[in-house]
Amino acid sequence: MMVLVKEFANRQLAEMAKSVLESQGVHSSIQMADAGGAMPFMEFVSPVALMVSEENYHRALQILDSFDFD
């Protein structure tokens, strides 16, 4: 099961964080309310969620805490 590890203000920051996690062997995915890309402006209304598996949650937090994505 995937759980929320961090929310971001925009997709670019979420993609950067995803890349950092993936480089450390932690699979992650991005979820956003943009209707599959049909409504990209929704990014400015609701946060972009970075999801990881439950078993990687604490490791992902440690990795993300060592970077400043805000």
Secondary structure, 3 states (H helix, E strand, C coil): CEEEEEEECCHHHHHHHHHHHHHCCCCEEEECCCHHHCCHHHHHCCCEEEEEEHHHHHHHHHHHHCCCCC
